[in-house]
Amino acid sequence: MKHTGQNKMKKQPIEVEAAENVCTSDFADTDAYDRRIKRFVPYYSEMIEGVLSCLPEKESDIAALELGCGSGNLTKKMLKEYPCAKLLAIDLTEQMVEKCRRNLLHYSKRIRVVRADMISFCQKNRFDYALSNLALHYPGTDEKKMTVCENVWRSLKPGGLFSFSVMLNGKSPAVTKRIWKCWEQDVLQAGVTQEELDEWYGTNHASDHPVPPNKWLEWLKKLGFTNCEFVWNKTIFGIFRVMKPL
C-alpha cells in the first residue's frame, strides 16, 4: 500500500478531557504499572509483535497514531521497526506521558507524546496507521468504545490501517468463565500469587470493561471498516486488524 501523506507532523490543538470510567490513579506509579502488566499479561511481548505484524512492510512517509501509549513499549518498537515513521502518541495520564517521553528521547525528532483522551481525540484524514496495545477496553460503555473507533476512522487517511490489542470477554457467560480461568492459570504459572491475583480483581480490574470479540467486529464493520479480522487470540486477549477503504 502506497502512502502519499506529508512526512512532517504539524502541531495541531489537542483536546484533553477527563475520562469518566478510567481511574487515572491506577496508572500514577508508572514503574509499578510496567511491572504489573508484564506479570499479569504473560503474552505481553507477543501481543506487541502481533499488533505491529498487522501493518504492511516498512515504507516511507508514514504518519502513525497510537492510542493509550502508556510508558512507550509499543511506541518504541514501532519507531525502531519503521525508521521513516512519524508518530503521535496519546495517553490520558500525565505520568505516563512524561515517562513515555523520557523513554523515547532517542526518537524525539520523530514522535510527539501528548496528554489526550482517546474517546474525544480526532484529527481528520491525517494518519496512515492507528495502533493501540491494551487500552481500548478502558472506556466504560459500548457507546464510548464505538466513539473511539469512529474517531479512529475519521483520523485515518483512505486506505489507512487500524491494529489493536484488547482485553476480551467470551461470547457467553460460560465461555467468559472458561477463558478467564485459563488466563488465571497462566498468570499463576508465571509467578503471580493467589493473593496478588485476588487483589488485582479487587482493585485494578475495576478499570477494565471487556466485551466479546464479535462486538468489536460488529462495531468496526458498522462504521465502514473493511478487511475486519480477529487475527490473534490467547485466553482473555485478542488482536484486531481493519482497514479504512480507499
C-alpha positions in Angstrom: 0.0 0.0 0.0 1.5 3.3 -1.1 1.3 6.3 1.3 1.4 9.8 0.0 0.8 11.7 3.2 3.0 14.5 4.5 6.1 13.4 6.3 6.0 16.3 8.8 3.7 16.1 11.7 2.2 19.5 12.1 1.3 20.6 15.6 -2.4 20.8 16.0 -4.6 21.6 19.0 -5.0 18.5 21.3 -8.2 18.3 23.3 -7.7 17.0 26.8 -10.8 15.7 28.6 -11.3 13.6 31.7 -12.4 10.1 31.1 -15.3 9.1 33.4 -14.5 5.4 33.6 -10.8 5.3 33.9 -9.2 5.7 37.3 -6.0 7.6 36.4 -4.6 7.0 39.9 -4.2 3.3 38.9 -1.5 4.5 36.5 0.2 7.2 38.5 3.0 4.8 39.6 4.4 4.1 36.2 7.1 1.8 37.3 4.7 -0.4 39.3 2.3 -0.4 36.3 5.0 -1.7 34.0 6.0 -4.4 36.4 2.4 -5.4 36.9 1.3 -5.6 33.3 4.2 -7.8 32.4 3.3 -10.2 35.2 -0.4 -10.2 34.6 -0.1 -10.4 30.8 2.3 -13.3 30.2 1.9 -12.8 26.5 2.7 -9.1 26.5 5.7 -9.2 24.2 3.9 -11.5 21.8 1.0 -9.1 21.7 3.2 -6.1 20.8 4.7 -8.1 18.0 1.3 -9.1 16.9 -0.1 -5.6 16.7 2.9 -4.5 14.6 2.8 -7.6 12.4 -0.6 -6.5 11.1 0.9 -3.4 9.4 2.4 -3.6 5.9 6.1 -3.8 5.2 8.1 -0.7 6.1 7.6 2.3 3.8 8.5 6.0 3.8 6.2 8.8 4.6 4.3 7.1 7.4 2.2 9.1 9.8 1.0 6.9 12.7 -1.3 7.4 15.8 -1.0 5.4 19.0 -3.9 5.4 21.4 -3.0 4.8 25.1 0.7 4.7 24.7 1.5 4.1 28.4 5.2 4.1 29.1 6.0 3.6 25.4 6.7 -0.1 24.9 4.7 -0.5 21.7 5.8 3.0 20.7 9.5 2.2 20.9 9.1 -1.0 18.9 7.1 0.9 16.2 9.7 3.6 15.8 12.5 1.1 15.7 11.0 -1.1 13.0 9.6 1.8 10.9 12.6 4.2 10.7 10.7 6.6 8.4 7.6 6.8 10.5 6.4 9.9 12.4 4.2 9.1 15.4 1.8 10.9 17.6 1.2 9.0 20.8 -1.6 10.0 23.3 -2.4 8.9 26.8 -4.8 10.2 29.4 -2.4 10.1 32.3 0.3 12.8 32.6 2.7 10.5 34.5 2.5 8.0 31.6 3.0 10.8 29.1 6.1 12.0 30.9 7.6 8.5 31.2 7.0 7.8 27.6 8.8 11.0 26.6 11.7 10.1 28.8 11.9 6.5 27.4 11.8 7.7 23.9 14.3 10.7 24.0 16.3 8.9 21.3 13.4 9.2 18.9 12.3 12.8 19.9 12.6 14.1 16.3 10.0 11.5 15.1 7.5 11.5 17.9 5.1 13.7 19.8 3.7 12.4 23.1 0.7 14.4 24.4 -2.0 14.0 27.0 -5.4 13.5 25.4 -8.5 11.4 25.9 -8.8 8.8 23.1 -12.6 9.0 23.4 -12.7 12.5 22.1 -9.4 12.7 20.1 -9.8 13.1 16.3 -7.6 14.7 13.6 -9.3 14.1 10.3 -7.6 12.2 7.4 -4.1 12.6 9.0 -2.8 9.1 9.7 -1.7 6.1 7.7 -1.7 3.8 10.6 -3.5 3.8 14.0 -2.5 1.3 16.7 -3.1 0.5 20.3 -2.0 -2.1 22.9 -4.3 -2.9 25.8 -6.1 0.4 26.0 -9.5 0.2 24.2 -11.2 -1.9 26.9 -11.0 1.0 29.4 -13.9 3.1 28.1 -16.8 2.1 30.3 -19.6 1.8 27.8 -20.2 0.4 24.4 -21.0 3.8 23.1 -17.7 5.2 24.2 -15.8 2.3 22.7 -17.6 2.9 19.4 -16.8 6.6 19.6 -13.1 5.8 19.9 -13.4 3.6 16.8 -15.4 6.3 14.9 -12.7 8.9 15.7 -10.0 6.5 14.5 -12.0 6.1 11.3 -12.1 9.9 10.9 -8.4 10.3 11.7 -7.2 7.7 9.2 -6.5 8.5 5.6 -8.3 6.4 3.0 -6.6 3.1 2.9 -5.3 3.5 6.4 -4.9 0.6 8.8 -6.0 0.2 12.4 -4.4 -2.6 14.5 -5.1 -3.0 18.2 -5.0 -5.5 21.1 -7.6 -5.5 23.8 -8.9 -7.4 26.8 -11.9 -9.6 26.0 -14.9 -11.5 27.4 -16.3 -14.5 25.7 -19.5 -14.8 23.6 -21.4 -16.3 26.5 -21.0 -16.4 30.3 -19.7 -20.0 30.1 -17.0 -19.0 27.5 -16.1 -16.0 29.6 -15.7 -18.1 32.7 -13.5 -20.6 30.8 -11.1 -18.1 29.1 -10.7 -16.2 32.3 -9.9 -19.4 34.2 -7.2 -20.2 31.5 -5.7 -16.7 32.0 -5.6 -17.2 35.8 -3.8 -20.5 35.3 -1.2 -18.8 33.0 -0.7 -15.9 35.4 -0.2 -18.2 38.4 2.2 -20.3 36.5 4.1 -17.1 35.6 4.7 -16.5 39.3 1.8 -14.3 40.5 0.4 -15.5 43.8 -3.2 -16.2 44.5 -3.2 -13.3 47.0 -1.9 -10.9 44.3 -4.5 -12.2 41.8 -7.3 -11.6 44.3 -6.0 -8.1 45.0 -5.9 -7.4 41.2 -9.6 -8.4 40.9 -10.5 -6.1 43.8 -8.6 -3.0 42.6 -7.1 -2.8 39.0 -9.8 -4.8 37.3 -12.4 -2.2 38.2 -11.0 -0.1 35.3 -11.4 -2.9 32.8 -14.6 -3.2 30.7 -14.0 -6.0 28.2 -16.6 -7.1 25.6 -16.7 -10.2 23.3 -14.7 -10.2 20.0 -17.9 -10.4 17.9 -19.0 -7.0 19.4 -15.8 -5.3 18.2 -16.2 -6.8 14.7 -19.8 -5.7 14.6 -18.9 -2.1 15.6 -15.9 -1.9 13.2 -17.9 -3.1 10.2 -20.9 -0.8 11.1 -18.5 2.2 11.0 -17.4 1.2 7.5 -14.1 -0.6 8.1 -13.3 -3.4 5.7 -11.0 -6.4 5.9 -12.1 -6.8 9.5 -10.1 -9.6 11.1 -9.7 -11.1 14.5 -6.1 -12.1 13.9 -4.8 -13.4 17.3 -6.3 -14.7 20.5 -4.9 -16.1 23.7 -7.2 -16.5 26.8 -8.7 -13.1 27.5 -6.7 -11.1 25.0 -7.1 -10.6 21.2 -5.8 -8.5 18.3 -7.9 -7.0 15.6 -6.9 -5.6 12.2 -9.1 -3.4 10.0 -8.8 -1.0 7.0 -10.5 2.2 6.0 -11.5 1.8 2.4 -9.7 3.8 -0.3 
